[in-house]
Amino acid sequence: MNESSTNQIDTNQTDSDRLHSLKKLATIVYLCQVLSFAFAGLPLLVGVAINLMKRDEVRGTWLESHFDWQIKTVWMTLAGFALAGLTFELGVGLFILIATIMLLVFRIVVGWNALNSDRPAKD
């Protein structure tokens, strides 16, 4: 085996390790999204902070779609909560809140299933 073959194997192993590490981060963010139900939404913000800090590292990989999916999930959730809060007095806020929670659950389940199947998240 020559030196270039050895370097290629090392590079492939390094890329594989990097992807595995980034996949763990995506898993942690989905877990943060789930934990937001128990801890008043704070883990949702922790998860999106992780996404935003590590976004450049996933660029060009299949995990980029998961980071984008997770970030969009947070923005949709925050917008839904804000709209629900603003319209609660009108009697429609509760319905918007329920729809927002259902959308959050849906996006967590779809994203987490795709991640566990090593597939990109689909928007």
C-alpha positions as CSV (number, residue, x, y, z in Angstrom):
1,M,0.0,0.0,0.0
2,N,1.5,3.3,-1.0
3,E,1.3,6.6,0.9
4,S,-1.5,8.1,-1.1
5,S,-3.7,5.1,-0.4
6,T,-3.0,5.4,3.3
7,N,-3.8,9.1,3.2
8,Q,-7.1,8.3,1.3
9,I,-8.1,5.8,3.9
10,D,-7.2,8.2,6.8
11,T,-9.3,11.0,5.0
12,N,-12.3,8.7,4.5
13,Q,-12.1,7.6,8.2
14,T,-11.8,11.2,9.3
15,D,-14.8,12.2,7.1
16,S,-16.8,9.2,8.5
17,D,-15.9,10.2,12.1
18,R,-16.9,13.8,11.4
19,L,-20.2,12.8,9.9
20,H,-20.9,10.5,12.8
21,S,-20.1,13.3,15.3
22,L,-22.4,15.7,13.4
23,K,-25.2,13.1,13.3
24,K,-24.9,12.9,17.1
25,L,-25.3,16.7,17.3
26,A,-28.5,16.5,15.1
27,T,-29.8,13.8,17.4
28,I,-29.1,16.0,20.4
29,V,-31.0,18.8,18.8
30,Y,-34.0,16.6,18.1
31,L,-33.8,15.5,21.8
32,C,-33.8,19.2,22.9
33,Q,-36.9,19.7,20.8
34,V,-38.6,16.8,22.6
35,L,-37.5,18.0,26.0
36,S,-38.9,21.5,25.3
37,F,-42.3,20.0,26.2
38,A,-41.1,19.3,29.8
39,F,-38.9,22.4,30.3
40,A,-41.1,25.2,29.0
41,G,-39.3,25.6,25.6
42,L,-35.8,26.4,26.9
43,P,-34.3,23.3,25.3
44,L,-35.8,24.4,22.0
45,L,-33.6,27.5,22.1
46,V,-30.5,25.5,23.2
47,G,-31.0,23.2,20.2
48,V,-31.3,26.0,17.7
49,A,-28.2,27.6,19.2
50,I,-26.3,24.4,18.5
51,N,-27.7,24.4,14.9
52,L,-26.6,27.9,14.3
53,M,-23.1,27.4,15.8
54,K,-22.4,24.2,13.9
55,R,-24.2,25.0,10.6
56,D,-21.0,25.6,8.6
57,E,-19.7,22.2,9.6
58,V,-22.6,20.4,8.0
59,R,-22.7,22.4,4.8
60,G,-22.5,20.1,1.8
61,T,-23.4,17.0,3.7
62,W,-26.8,15.2,4.0
63,L,-27.0,16.5,7.6
64,E,-27.3,20.0,6.3
65,S,-31.0,19.3,5.5
66,H,-31.6,18.2,9.1
67,F,-30.0,21.4,10.5
68,D,-32.1,23.5,8.2
69,W,-35.2,21.4,9.1
70,Q,-34.5,21.9,12.8
71,I,-33.9,25.7,12.5
72,K,-37.1,26.1,10.4
73,T,-39.0,24.0,13.0
74,V,-38.0,26.4,15.8
75,W,-39.0,29.5,13.7
76,M,-42.3,28.0,12.9
77,T,-42.9,27.1,16.5
78,L,-42.0,30.5,17.8
79,A,-44.2,32.2,15.2
80,G,-47.1,29.9,16.1
81,F,-46.7,30.5,19.8
82,A,-46.5,34.3,19.2
83,L,-49.6,34.2,17.0
84,A,-51.5,32.1,19.6
85,G,-50.6,34.5,22.3
86,L,-51.7,37.5,20.3
87,T,-55.0,35.9,19.4
88,F,-55.9,34.1,22.6
89,E,-58.3,36.8,23.7
90,L,-60.1,36.5,20.4
91,G,-60.9,32.8,21.0
92,V,-58.7,31.4,18.2
93,G,-55.4,31.4,20.1
94,L,-56.1,28.0,21.6
95,F,-56.6,26.5,18.2
96,I,-53.5,28.0,16.9
97,L,-51.6,26.8,19.9
98,I,-52.8,23.2,19.4
99,A,-52.0,23.3,15.7
100,T,-48.5,24.7,16.5
101,I,-47.8,21.9,19.0
102,M,-49.1,19.3,16.5
103,L,-46.8,20.7,13.8
104,L,-43.8,20.6,16.2
105,V,-44.5,17.0,17.1
106,F,-44.9,16.1,13.4
107,R,-41.6,17.8,12.4
108,I,-39.7,16.1,15.3
109,V,-41.0,12.7,14.4
110,V,-40.4,13.1,10.6
111,G,-37.0,14.5,11.1
112,W,-35.8,12.0,13.7
113,N,-37.0,9.1,11.6
114,A,-35.2,10.4,8.5
115,L,-32.0,11.0,10.6
116,N,-32.2,7.4,12.0
117,S,-32.5,6.1,8.5
118,D,-29.5,8.2,7.3
119,R,-31.7,10.1,5.0
120,P,-31.9,13.9,4.5
121,A,-34.9,15.7,6.0
122,K,-37.4,16.7,3.3
123,D,-39.1,20.1,3.4
